[in-house]
Amino acid sequence: MTKKSLEHHSPLNFYNVEDNCLVMGEQKFTDILSQHKDVPAYIYDSSVIKQKIDSLREILPKSMHIHYAIKANPMPEVVGYIQGLVEGLDVASGLELKVALASGTNPKDISFAGPGKSIDELTLAIKSGITINLESETELDRATKIGEQLGITPRVALRINPNFELKTSGMKMSGGPKQFGVDTEIANDIIKKIVSYNLDFIGLHIFSGSQNLKTKALIEAQTKTFALAAALAEQSATEFSKLNIGGSFGIPYFPGEKPLSLEPIGENLHLLLDQYADRFGNTSIITELGRFIVGESGVYICKIIDKKISRGSTFLILNGGLHHHLAASGNFGQVIRKNYPVTVANKIGLETERASAVGPLCTPLDILAQDMILPKADIDDYVAVFNSGAYGYTSSPLNFLSHPHPIEVFV
Ligand SMILES: Cc1ncc(COP(=O)(O)O)c(C=O)c1O
């Protein structure tokens, strides 16, 4: 078996290649899909997930907890596997909460973040004893009332919209006016209100962004997060048993992007834990990550149905596309469309040609690879999109044009 490189940064570092064929979970992908030859598929490789979590353990202070944000990939097998490797799960809906509970995770180690939780979701959260990350004063009042009606003390944390932003993030979720959490300016008053109610208040959730590849920006945000949490603890004279400092660790998707340099982040966290030992020595410090844990573990694979030349350009027409993988099509938050890492999964390392790989939808947006150097492919070959383990299947408009849905396989 050999490991081959792609055109730019190489997701193939995570995988082996045998007979020019992508290997996942020690099997050629064609064997994995032998029962489903014509069906587009997402395949998730547990060994890559393990590798990513191990890389975090190496740099994080031993006392720090890792929570997996299952929104990145809520496939029950994936969640079940990861929950055995981390200290907790974060969910974003009632259905995700059911997946998290079914995974066997202790409810005390499950948190529920996200604005606009419904009464049913709050009720389920309170009945199951998980932590609700309160996103507003209304939600605080609702949770309190539901708790009284049920005769159960709700377990809550307060999500803060900090007065700083996480610079250079793919998605900024803090600083300025935001729908997430309560503004720093009113946080102290809300904490006082929480403490005066019949609630089990466990601490703060400060989540400032997603998909960040800049070590310096992450270090700065983490440092400000500790300072903010310490100031709020001081002002409100409240002890926190848990402090969730968010995550935001990104992965490289596009040419020129490099993997996050983890060591300096770990060093800074060691320093912060020392610096705030008096304040947070008995507080569990949590980092909440999705994409970093699962993103590189997943590959989306579909089949070439047709191949044609249009005015000198080669098009590979696939049986999958934007409807299965919105993010790889460039329509999930990208300002300028860029190619995910793509290859022809059964011809890796063979002769190449310039081609575009497009889906079957009647829209020019349905592109998975635009004008890329790919192994020279024929009809019935397989196109693979790497880095598809996070925000792939679940963030795609699967019913658009009513094509069959892809299958998901965990190996
Ligand atoms: C509250 C919360 N937690 C965790 C995540 C996961 O982020 P990522 O997958 O980038 O780690 C998000 C992403 O939007 C989020 O909003």
PDBQT file of the ligand as one rigid body, heavy atoms in Angstrom, charges set to zero:
ROOT
HETATM    1  C1  LIG A 501     -22.528  26.339  19.385  1.00  0.00    +0.000 C 
HETATM    2  C2  LIG A 501     -21.679  25.618  18.401  1.00  0.00    +0.000 A 
HETATM    3  N1  LIG A 501     -20.896  24.620  18.830  1.00  0.00    +0.000 NA
HETATM    4  C3  LIG A 501     -20.088  23.948  17.977  1.00  0.00    +0.000 A 
HETATM    5  C4  LIG A 501     -20.059  24.233  16.631  1.00  0.00    +0.000 A 
HETATM    6  C5  LIG A 501     -19.176  23.427  15.757  1.00  0.00    +0.000 C 
HETATM    7  O1  LIG A 501     -18.260  24.160  15.042  1.00  0.00    +0.000 OA
HETATM    8  P1  LIG A 501     -17.108  23.408  14.236  1.00  0.00    +0.000 P 
HETATM    9  O2  LIG A 501     -17.742  22.270  13.516  1.00  0.00    +0.000 OA
HETATM   10  O3  LIG A 501     -16.552  24.427  13.339  1.00  0.00    +0.000 OA
HETATM   11  O4  LIG A 501     -16.118  22.905  15.248  1.00  0.00    +0.000 OA
HETATM   12  C6  LIG A 501     -20.858  25.273  16.137  1.00  0.00    +0.000 A 
HETATM   13  C7  LIG A 501     -20.826  25.611  14.716  1.00  0.00    +0.000 C 
HETATM   14  O5  LIG A 501     -21.501  26.450  14.204  1.00  0.00    +0.000 OA
HETATM   15  C8  LIG A 501     -21.696  25.983  17.048  1.00  0.00    +0.000 A 
HETATM   16  O6  LIG A 501     -22.513  26.937  16.620  1.00  0.00    +0.000 OA
ENDROOT
TORSDOF 0
